[in-house]
Amino acid sequence: MFGTRGVKSVVPVRCLRIHTGCLLVTFVCGFTSVLSADKPKPRIKNVLFIVSDDLRAGVLGCYGDSMCQTPNIDKLAAEALVFDRAYCQGTVCGPSRTSFMFSRYKGKGDVTLGQHFRQNGRYSARVGKIFHMRVPGDIIAGTDGQDVPETWTERFNSQGNEAHTPGDYACLNLNIFTTELEGRQSTKMAHRMFVSVAYDGTGADQPDHKTASKTVELLQKHRDEQFFIAAGFVRPHYPMVAPHRYFAPYPWQKTTVPEQRPGDLDDIPKLGLPGSRSALNGIDMYPDNQQRMWAAYYAAVTFMDEQVGRLVDELDRLGLRESTAIVFTSDHGYHLGDHTFWQKNNVHEQVTRIPLIISVPGFQPGRTDSIVELVDLFPTLCELTSLSSPEGLHGTSLVPVLQDHSVTVKQGALSFAKGASWRTRDWSYMQYNDGTQEMYDMEKDPGQFTNLAADPKHSATLQQQAAQLKARLAEFNVKSP
């Protein structure tokens, strides 16, 4: 259960002017993690950076899902700090990955995360998808996508057949089920987002299995060096492909689609409505297939989870855990029928909230409600490995939160899609490019069903949230909506 703690603020001086008068209360699970004065911290030499794709936080066991089987990520979470309020900045793959690799809210900076490690004498490697790759296009072709080559000492792609994998194919919004290989939805095709394939096999032919195998090889080869190794898994991004045994625990009849209320979209501005909605993509005609989407998503998550376990187990076997920081996260979340929305590219909670788990030797495990952003990873990993951060980063080091889980380092989180959003402890505020707005009381309405932006009773709060968003954007010279 969560208990109430007073917040110890270490917000940078540059942020204090927009924090005046704000009282923040943080809910923390368990106990705070202050290192004992007589116990020296282990020296952190290495980083294992694990990035999933299109992973909504709430489906992991450690984030509260009772059905999805994620034993390896859950085990890592039990040994790490779990961030319950972590948010992405970009809400589709390319902008998000550029954002966290450069620690910039929008656009590119002078140096990437891996490049900075490389320039400071570390071995830097990518396996799989870190910068944007088209999935499935670049995966089928085995190509680099929008990679930034100077980031890496070495880089490796993980090819896979994706929707063309022989097996039980489904395109769920079209209600197509077949084993035929011809006519399958794939690269750049309109309905590829609703594809799953369950097949007979070990999974060794899948890109995520190949990514884990190559990463294990690199850990073994570079165990005596200081390294930054980034493993980028493509699941649960569509197409959701996995051997039958990963689908078996999830009979579709037992899955649950998020609540969908009549009239729910009436108070959402036009720019707040994503292009993929049940009434537009056709899946509203097949309620059973909405449940099948959840079953396939769960199967893809469980397959990805197994690959995470292989990496962490190898670190343990090699004796590297005591010198290696592990980060597990995703580029953004994902809609699976929430508000009848599917996929991403909007600033509602299921897209902007992401899982973030950081395991660092010498720091106590636990949970924190401190609001953090993906841009914070770059300066955090620099501080943990005793590197100075380059100039121009937009993120803030999370080491104070790792040391004391009740600390807050920022008032809110920014995200971007057709405008900008500002997520604080109690409120989610969106301001779109045409000036329209949404605002939700996240304590009373965590599902975001009642837009309060036009409610006169909340006009003062609306003005406050808008002012905070404007100030945060101006602070980093980010173009306002």
RODODREN-306510 format. One record per residue (C-alpha): residue number from 0; residue in one letter; chain; y, x, z. Coordinates in steps of 0.2 Angstrom, whole numbers. Layout:
# RODODREN-306510
{r NUM,"A","A",{Y,X,Z}}
...
//
This chain:
# RODODREN-306510
{r 0,"M","A",{0,0,0}}
{r 1,"F","A",{18,6,-3}}
{r 2,"G","A",{29,9,12}}
{r 3,"T","A",{48,10,12}}
{r 4,"R","A",{56,27,13}}
{r 5,"G","A",{74,33,13}}
{r 6,"V","A",{78,43,-3}}
{r 7,"K","A",{83,61,-2}}
{r 8,"S","A",{94,64,-17}}
{r 9,"V","A",{95,80,-26}}
{r 10,"V","A",{105,72,-41}}
{r 11,"P","A",{114,86,-51}}
{r 12,"V","A",{133,86,-48}}
{r 13,"R","A",{136,81,-66}}
{r 14,"C","A",{128,64,-61}}
{r 15,"L","A",{137,60,-45}}
{r 16,"R","A",{151,51,-52}}
{r 17,"I","A",{140,37,-58}}
{r 18,"H","A",{130,36,-42}}
{r 19,"T","A",{144,33,-30}}
{r 20,"G","A",{141,17,-21}}
{r 21,"C","A",{123,15,-26}}
{r 22,"L","A",{110,14,-12}}
{r 23,"L","A",{93,18,-18}}
{r 24,"V","A",{76,15,-9}}
{r 25,"T","A",{60,23,-15}}
{r 26,"F","A",{43,16,-12}}
{r 27,"V","A",{30,30,-9}}
{r 28,"C","A",{11,29,-8}}
{r 29,"G","A",{4,39,6}}
{r 30,"F","A",{14,54,13}}
{r 31,"T","A",{28,65,6}}
{r 32,"S","A",{23,82,-1}}
{r 33,"V","A",{32,96,8}}
{r 34,"L","A",{24,112,7}}
{r 35,"S","A",{21,120,24}}
{r 36,"A","A",{32,135,27}}
{r 37,"D","A",{18,147,32}}
{r 38,"K","A",{8,144,16}}
{r 39,"P","A",{13,153,1}}
{r 40,"K","A",{13,144,-16}}
{r 41,"P","A",{1,150,-29}}
{r 42,"R","A",{9,158,-44}}
{r 43,"I","A",{9,147,-59}}
{r 44,"K","A",{6,157,-74}}
{r 45,"N","A",{-1,144,-86}}
{r 46,"V","A",{2,126,-93}}
{r 47,"L","A",{-10,114,-100}}
{r 48,"F","A",{0,100,-108}}
{r 49,"I","A",{-10,85,-113}}
{r 50,"V","A",{-2,71,-123}}
{r 51,"S","A",{-10,55,-128}}
{r 52,"D","A",{-4,43,-141}}
{r 53,"D","A",{2,25,-139}}
{r 54,"L","A",{-5,24,-121}}
{r 55,"R","A",{3,10,-110}}
{r 56,"A","A",{2,16,-92}}
{r 57,"G","A",{-5,0,-85}}
{r 58,"V","A",{-22,2,-94}}
{r 59,"L","A",{-27,17,-83}}
{r 60,"G","A",{-37,15,-68}}
{r 61,"C","A",{-25,25,-58}}
{r 62,"Y","A",{-11,14,-64}}
{r 63,"G","A",{-20,-2,-58}}
{r 64,"D","A",{-32,-8,-72}}
{r 65,"S","A",{-48,-14,-65}}
{r 66,"M","A",{-58,-15,-81}}
{r 67,"C","A",{-54,0,-91}}
{r 68,"Q","A",{-65,15,-87}}
{r 69,"T","A",{-54,31,-85}}
{r 70,"P","A",{-64,41,-72}}
{r 71,"N","A",{-58,58,-78}}
{r 72,"I","A",{-39,54,-79}}
{r 73,"D","A",{-41,45,-62}}
{r 74,"K","A",{-49,61,-54}}
{r 75,"L","A",{-35,71,-61}}
{r 76,"A","A",{-23,59,-54}}
{r 77,"A","A",{-31,60,-36}}
{r 78,"E","A",{-27,79,-37}}
{r 79,"A","A",{-10,77,-44}}
{r 80,"L","A",{7,68,-42}}
{r 81,"V","A",{7,51,-51}}
{r 82,"F","A",{24,45,-57}}
{r 83,"D","A",{25,26,-56}}
{r 84,"R","A",{42,25,-65}}
{r 85,"A","A",{41,37,-79}}
{r 86,"Y","A",{50,32,-96}}
{r 87,"C","A",{50,39,-113}}
{r 88,"Q","A",{66,41,-123}}
{r 89,"G","A",{60,38,-141}}
{r 90,"T","A",{50,22,-143}}
{r 91,"V","A",{40,28,-159}}
{r 92,"C","A",{30,44,-161}}
{r 93,"G","A",{42,55,-170}}
{r 94,"P","A",{58,53,-160}}
{r 95,"S","A",{49,53,-143}}
{r 96,"R","A",{39,69,-147}}
{r 97,"T","A",{55,78,-154}}
{r 98,"S","A",{64,72,-138}}
{r 99,"F","A",{52,79,-125}}
{r 100,"M","A",{49,95,-135}}
{r 101,"F","A",{67,99,-136}}
{r 102,"S","A",{72,90,-120}}
{r 103,"R","A",{86,80,-129}}
{r 104,"Y","A",{89,62,-129}}
{r 105,"K","A",{91,61,-147}}
{r 106,"G","A",{89,74,-161}}
{r 107,"K","A",{84,92,-160}}
{r 108,"G","A",{91,107,-149}}
{r 109,"D","A",{90,125,-152}}
{r 110,"V","A",{73,129,-145}}
{r 111,"T","A",{57,119,-142}}
{r 112,"L","A",{46,119,-126}}
{r 113,"G","A",{32,130,-133}}
{r 114,"Q","A",{44,141,-142}}
{r 115,"H","A",{53,145,-126}}
{r 116,"F","A",{36,150,-118}}
{r 117,"R","A",{32,160,-134}}
{r 118,"Q","A",{49,169,-133}}
{r 119,"N","A",{45,174,-115}}
{r 120,"G","A",{29,183,-119}}
{r 121,"R","A",{17,168,-117}}
{r 122,"Y","A",{3,163,-129}}
{r 123,"S","A",{8,146,-136}}
{r 124,"A","A",{-4,135,-145}}
{r 125,"R","A",{-5,117,-152}}
{r 126,"V","A",{-22,108,-155}}
{r 127,"G","A",{-20,91,-163}}
{r 128,"K","A",{-4,80,-162}}
{r 129,"I","A",{11,86,-152}}
{r 130,"F","A",{25,84,-164}}
{r 131,"H","A",{24,68,-176}}
{r 132,"M","A",{9,66,-187}}
{r 133,"R","A",{5,51,-197}}
{r 134,"V","A",{-10,42,-190}}
{r 135,"P","A",{-21,40,-199}}
{r 136,"G","A",{-13,49,-214}}
{r 137,"D","A",{-11,67,-208}}
{r 138,"I","A",{-27,65,-198}}
{r 139,"I","A",{-38,61,-213}}
{r 140,"A","A",{-29,75,-223}}
{r 141,"G","A",{-30,87,-209}}
{r 142,"T","A",{-11,92,-212}}
{r 143,"D","A",{3,97,-200}}
{r 144,"G","A",{14,82,-201}}
{r 145,"Q","A",{32,86,-194}}
{r 146,"D","A",{26,101,-184}}
{r 147,"V","A",{39,114,-179}}
{r 148,"P","A",{29,130,-183}}
{r 149,"E","A",{40,142,-174}}
{r 150,"T","A",{34,133,-158}}
{r 151,"W","A",{17,141,-159}}
{r 152,"T","A",{8,157,-159}}
{r 153,"E","A",{-7,147,-167}}
{r 154,"R","A",{-9,129,-172}}
{r 155,"F","A",{-24,119,-176}}
{r 156,"N","A",{-27,102,-184}}
{r 157,"S","A",{-41,90,-180}}
{r 158,"Q","A",{-47,81,-195}}
{r 159,"G","A",{-56,64,-194}}
{r 160,"N","A",{-61,50,-206}}
{r 161,"E","A",{-52,37,-196}}
{r 162,"A","A",{-55,19,-203}}
{r 163,"H","A",{-66,26,-216}}
{r 164,"T","A",{-79,31,-203}}
{r 165,"P","A",{-95,22,-208}}
{r 166,"G","A",{-99,8,-195}}
{r 167,"D","A",{-94,-9,-189}}
{r 168,"Y","A",{-76,-11,-196}}
{r 169,"A","A",{-64,-25,-191}}
{r 170,"C","A",{-46,-29,-196}}
{r 171,"L","A",{-43,-41,-183}}
{r 172,"N","A",{-27,-50,-189}}
{r 173,"L","A",{-35,-54,-205}}
{r 174,"N","A",{-52,-59,-196}}
{r 175,"I","A",{-62,-47,-207}}
{r 176,"F","A",{-78,-39,-201}}
{r 177,"T","A",{-89,-28,-212}}
{r 178,"T","A",{-99,-12,-213}}
{r 179,"E","A",{-93,-9,-231}}
{r 180,"L","A",{-82,6,-234}}
{r 181,"E","A",{-72,-1,-248}}
{r 182,"G","A",{-56,-11,-245}}
{r 183,"R","A",{-53,-4,-228}}
{r 184,"Q","A",{-35,-4,-221}}
{r 185,"S","A",{-29,14,-220}}
{r 186,"T","A",{-14,25,-223}}
{r 187,"K","A",{2,16,-226}}
{r 188,"M","A",{-7,-1,-228}}
{r 189,"A","A",{1,-16,-220}}
{r 190,"H","A",{-13,-21,-208}}
{r 191,"R","A",{-19,-4,-202}}
{r 192,"M","A",{-13,-7,-185}}
{r 193,"F","A",{-26,-20,-181}}
{r 194,"V","A",{-41,-10,-186}}
{r 195,"S","A",{-56,-4,-176}}
{r 196,"V","A",{-72,4,-180}}
{r 197,"A","A",{-88,5,-168}}
{r 198,"Y","A",{-101,16,-175}}
{r 199,"D","A",{-118,25,-171}}
{r 200,"G","A",{-114,43,-166}}
{r 201,"T","A",{-110,56,-153}}
{r 202,"G","A",{-91,56,-156}}
{r 203,"A","A",{-91,74,-161}}
{r 204,"D","A",{-84,70,-178}}
{r 205,"Q","A",{-69,62,-170}}
{r 206,"P","A",{-52,71,-170}}
{r 207,"D","A",{-50,70,-151}}
{r 208,"H","A",{-67,77,-148}}
{r 209,"K","A",{-63,91,-160}}
{r 210,"T","A",{-46,94,-151}}
{r 211,"A","A",{-55,95,-134}}
{r 212,"S","A",{-68,107,-141}}
{r 213,"K","A",{-55,119,-149}}
{r 214,"T","A",{-44,118,-133}}
{r 215,"V","A",{-59,123,-123}}
{r 216,"E","A",{-62,138,-135}}
{r 217,"L","A",{-44,143,-133}}
{r 218,"L","A",{-44,142,-114}}
{r 219,"Q","A",{-60,154,-114}}
{r 220,"K","A",{-52,166,-126}}
{r 221,"H","A",{-35,167,-118}}
{r 222,"R","A",{-40,165,-99}}
{r 223,"D","A",{-33,182,-95}}
{r 224,"E","A",{-16,179,-103}}
{r 225,"Q","A",{-2,168,-98}}
{r 226,"F","A",{-2,153,-109}}
{r 227,"F","A",{6,136,-114}}
{r 228,"I","A",{-8,126,-123}}
{r 229,"A","A",{-4,109,-129}}
{r 230,"A","A",{-18,97,-133}}
{r 231,"G","A",{-13,81,-142}}
{r 232,"F","A",{-25,67,-143}}
{r 233,"V","A",{-22,53,-156}}
{r 234,"R","A",{-31,39,-147}}
{r 235,"P","A",{-28,25,-142}}
{r 236,"H","A",{-17,25,-158}}
{r 237,"Y","A",{-24,14,-171}}
{r 238,"P","A",{-37,14,-179}}
{r 239,"M","A",{-47,12,-163}}
{r 240,"V","A",{-62,22,-168}}
{r 241,"A","A",{-76,27,-156}}
{r 242,"P","A",{-95,26,-155}}
{r 243,"H","A",{-103,10,-149}}
{r 244,"R","A",{-107,16,-132}}
{r 245,"Y","A",{-88,16,-128}}
{r 246,"F","A",{-86,-2,-134}}
{r 247,"A","A",{-101,-8,-124}}
{r 248,"P","A",{-92,-9,-107}}
{r 249,"Y","A",{-79,-21,-114}}
{r 250,"P","A",{-86,-37,-121}}
{r 251,"W","A",{-71,-45,-128}}
{r 252,"Q","A",{-74,-62,-119}}
{r 253,"K","A",{-70,-53,-103}}
{r 254,"T","A",{-54,-46,-108}}
{r 255,"T","A",{-37,-54,-104}}
{r 256,"V","A",{-22,-55,-115}}
{r 257,"P","A",{-5,-54,-107}}
{r 258,"E","A",{4,-71,-102}}
{r 259,"Q","A",{13,-79,-116}}
{r 260,"R","A",{25,-93,-111}}
{r 261,"P","A",{32,-106,-123}}
{r 262,"G","A",{50,-103,-128}}
{r 263,"D","A",{48,-85,-121}}
{r 264,"L","A",{58,-78,-136}}
{r 265,"D","A",{72,-90,-136}}
{r 266,"D","A",{83,-79,-125}}
{r 267,"I","A",{79,-62,-133}}
{r 268,"P","A",{92,-56,-146}}
{r 269,"K","A",{87,-54,-164}}
{r 270,"L","A",{87,-35,-162}}
{r 271,"G","A",{76,-36,-147}}
{r 272,"L","A",{62,-44,-157}}
{r 273,"P","A",{50,-32,-164}}
{r 274,"G","A",{44,-34,-182}}
{r 275,"S","A",{26,-36,-177}}
{r 276,"R","A",{24,-52,-168}}
{r 277,"S","A",{8,-64,-167}}
{r 278,"A","A",{17,-77,-178}}
{r 279,"L","A",{21,-64,-191}}
{r 280,"N","A",{6,-53,-192}}
{r 281,"G","A",{-7,-67,-192}}
{r 282,"I","A",{-16,-63,-176}}
{r 283,"D","A",{-10,-79,-168}}
{r 284,"M","A",{-23,-89,-179}}
{r 285,"Y","A",{-37,-79,-170}}
{r 286,"P","A",{-35,-79,-151}}
{r 287,"D","A",{-52,-72,-149}}
{r 288,"N","A",{-47,-57,-160}}
{r 289,"Q","A",{-32,-54,-148}}
{r 290,"Q","A",{-45,-51,-135}}
{r 291,"R","A",{-55,-40,-147}}
{r 292,"M","A",{-39,-29,-149}}
{r 293,"W","A",{-40,-26,-130}}
{r 294,"A","A",{-58,-22,-130}}
{r 295,"A","A",{-56,-10,-144}}
{r 296,"Y","A",{-40,-2,-136}}
{r 297,"Y","A",{-50,0,-120}}
{r 298,"A","A",{-64,9,-130}}
{r 299,"A","A",{-52,21,-138}}
{r 300,"V","A",{-44,25,-121}}
{r 301,"T","A",{-61,28,-113}}
{r 302,"F","A",{-66,40,-127}}
{r 303,"M","A",{-49,49,-125}}
{r 304,"D","A",{-52,50,-106}}
{r 305,"E","A",{-69,59,-108}}
{r 306,"Q","A",{-60,72,-118}}
{r 307,"V","A",{-47,75,-105}}
{r 308,"G","A",{-61,77,-93}}
{r 309,"R","A",{-69,91,-104}}
{r 310,"L","A",{-52,101,-103}}
{r 311,"V","A",{-50,99,-84}}
{r 312,"D","A",{-68,104,-81}}
{r 313,"E","A",{-67,119,-91}}
{r 314,"L","A",{-51,125,-82}}
{r 315,"D","A",{-61,123,-66}}
{r 316,"R","A",{-76,132,-73}}
{r 317,"L","A",{-65,147,-78}}
{r 318,"G","A",{-56,148,-61}}
{r 319,"L","A",{-39,144,-69}}
{r 320,"R","A",{-34,128,-59}}
{r 321,"E","A",{-26,139,-46}}
{r 322,"S","A",{-14,147,-59}}
{r 323,"T","A",{-12,132,-71}}
{r 324,"A","A",{0,117,-71}}
{r 325,"I","A",{-7,102,-79}}
{r 326,"V","A",{3,88,-87}}
{r 327,"F","A",{-4,72,-94}}
{r 328,"T","A",{7,59,-102}}
{r 329,"S","A",{9,49,-118}}
{r 330,"D","A",{23,48,-131}}
{r 331,"H","A",{27,30,-127}}
{r 332,"G","A",{18,14,-121}}
{r 333,"Y","A",{12,0,-132}}
{r 334,"H","A",{12,-19,-134}}
{r 335,"L","A",{-4,-28,-134}}
{r 336,"G","A",{2,-46,-135}}
{r 337,"D","A",{15,-46,-122}}
{r 338,"H","A",{28,-59,-127}}
{r 339,"T","A",{17,-60,-143}}
{r 340,"F","A",{23,-43,-147}}
{r 341,"W","A",{12,-29,-154}}
{r 342,"Q","A",{14,-11,-156}}
{r 343,"K","A",{30,-2,-151}}
{r 344,"N","A",{48,2,-157}}
{r 345,"N","A",{57,-9,-144}}
{r 346,"V","A",{64,-6,-126}}
{r 347,"H","A",{54,-18,-116}}
{r 348,"E","A",{44,-11,-101}}
{r 349,"Q","A",{27,-10,-109}}
{r 350,"V","A",{34,2,-122}}
{r 351,"T","A",{46,12,-112}}
{r 352,"R","A",{35,15,-97}}
{r 353,"I","A",{22,29,-99}}
{r 354,"P","A",{9,37,-88}}
{r 355,"L","A",{14,54,-81}}
{r 356,"I","A",{3,64,-70}}
{r 357,"I","A",{7,82,-65}}
{r 358,"S","A",{-5,93,-56}}
{r 359,"V","A",{2,109,-49}}
{r 360,"P","A",{-8,121,-37}}
{r 361,"G","A",{0,122,-20}}
{r 362,"F","A",{9,105,-21}}
{r 363,"Q","A",{2,89,-12}}
{r 364,"P","A",{-5,75,-22}}
{r 365,"G","A",{1,58,-21}}
{r 366,"R","A",{12,45,-29}}
{r 367,"T","A",{31,43,-32}}
{r 368,"D","A",{43,29,-37}}
{r 369,"S","A",{56,42,-42}}
{r 370,"I","A",{63,37,-59}}
{r 371,"V","A",{60,51,-72}}
{r 372,"E","A",{60,54,-90}}
{r 373,"L","A",{50,63,-103}}
{r 374,"V","A",{65,75,-106}}
{r 375,"D","A",{62,81,-89}}
{r 376,"L","A",{46,90,-93}}
{r 377,"F","A",{54,105,-101}}
{r 378,"P","A",{65,111,-87}}
{r 379,"T","A",{51,106,-74}}
{r 380,"L","A",{38,118,-83}}
{r 381,"C","A",{51,132,-84}}
{r 382,"E","A",{54,131,-66}}
{r 383,"L","A",{36,130,-61}}
{r 384,"T","A",{32,145,-71}}
{r 385,"S","A",{47,155,-66}}
{r 386,"L","A",{56,154,-82}}
{r 387,"S","A",{75,151,-84}}
{r 388,"S","A",{79,135,-94}}
{r 389,"P","A",{88,137,-110}}
{r 390,"E","A",{106,130,-111}}
{r 391,"G","A",{108,112,-118}}
{r 392,"L","A",{93,103,-111}}
{r 393,"H","A",{96,85,-106}}
{r 394,"G","A",{82,84,-93}}
{r 395,"T","A",{81,88,-75}}
{r 396,"S","A",{68,98,-66}}
{r 397,"L","A",{56,87,-56}}
{r 398,"V","A",{50,101,-45}}
{r 399,"P","A",{60,93,-30}}
{r 400,"V","A",{50,78,-33}}
{r 401,"L","A",{34,88,-33}}
{r 402,"Q","A",{39,95,-16}}
{r 403,"D","A",{45,79,-8}}
{r 404,"H","A",{39,63,-16}}
{r 405,"S","A",{53,53,-8}}
{r 406,"V","A",{66,63,-18}}
{r 407,"T","A",{76,55,-33}}
{r 408,"V","A",{84,66,-46}}
{r 409,"K","A",{92,53,-57}}
{r 410,"Q","A",{99,35,-56}}
{r 411,"G","A",{90,28,-71}}
{r 412,"A","A",{81,32,-88}}
{r 413,"L","A",{87,30,-105}}
{r 414,"S","A",{76,24,-120}}
{r 415,"F","A",{81,20,-138}}
{r 416,"A","A",{77,7,-151}}
{r 417,"K","A",{90,-2,-161}}
{r 418,"G","A",{101,2,-147}}
{r 419,"A","A",{99,9,-130}}
{r 420,"S","A",{91,3,-113}}
{r 421,"W","A",{95,9,-95}}
{r 422,"R","A",{81,7,-83}}
{r 423,"T","A",{86,8,-64}}
{r 424,"R","A",{75,4,-49}}
{r 425,"D","A",{79,-14,-49}}
{r 426,"W","A",{86,-18,-66}}
{r 427,"S","A",{81,-16,-85}}
{r 428,"Y","A",{96,-17,-96}}
{r 429,"M","A",{97,-17,-115}}
{r 430,"Q","A",{112,-15,-126}}
{r 431,"Y","A",{109,-17,-145}}
{r 432,"N","A",{118,-10,-160}}
{r 433,"D","A",{126,-27,-163}}
{r 434,"G","A",{132,-29,-145}}
{r 435,"T","A",{119,-41,-139}}
{r 436,"Q","A",{111,-38,-123}}
{r 437,"E","A",{96,-41,-112}}
{r 438,"M","A",{95,-39,-93}}
{r 439,"Y","A",{80,-42,-81}}
{r 440,"D","A",{78,-42,-62}}
{r 441,"M","A",{63,-31,-62}}
{r 442,"E","A",{59,-35,-43}}
{r 443,"K","A",{58,-53,-46}}
{r 444,"D","A",{53,-53,-65}}
{r 445,"P","A",{43,-38,-69}}
{r 446,"G","A",{36,-47,-84}}
{r 447,"Q","A",{53,-48,-92}}
{r 448,"F","A",{53,-67,-95}}
{r 449,"T","A",{70,-72,-90}}
{r 450,"N","A",{85,-63,-99}}
{r 451,"L","A",{99,-64,-86}}
{r 452,"A","A",{113,-56,-98}}
{r 453,"A","A",{121,-73,-101}}
{r 454,"D","A",{119,-79,-83}}
{r 455,"P","A",{137,-80,-75}}
{r 456,"K","A",{129,-77,-58}}
{r 457,"H","A",{124,-60,-63}}
{r 458,"S","A",{140,-55,-73}}
{r 459,"A","A",{145,-42,-60}}
{r 460,"T","A",{128,-33,-61}}
{r 461,"L","A",{128,-34,-80}}
{r 462,"Q","A",{145,-25,-80}}
{r 463,"Q","A",{139,-12,-68}}
{r 464,"Q","A",{123,-9,-79}}
{r 465,"A","A",{133,-8,-95}}
{r 466,"A","A",{145,4,-87}}
{r 467,"Q","A",{131,15,-80}}
{r 468,"L","A",{123,16,-98}}
{r 469,"K","A",{140,20,-106}}
{r 470,"A","A",{143,34,-93}}
{r 471,"R","A",{125,41,-96}}
{r 472,"L","A",{127,41,-114}}
{r 473,"A","A",{144,49,-114}}
{r 474,"E","A",{138,63,-102}}
{r 475,"F","A",{127,69,-115}}
{r 476,"N","A",{137,65,-130}}
{r 477,"V","A",{124,52,-136}}
{r 478,"K","A",{131,40,-148}}
{r 479,"S","A",{133,23,-140}}
{r 480,"P","A",{126,6,-147}}
//
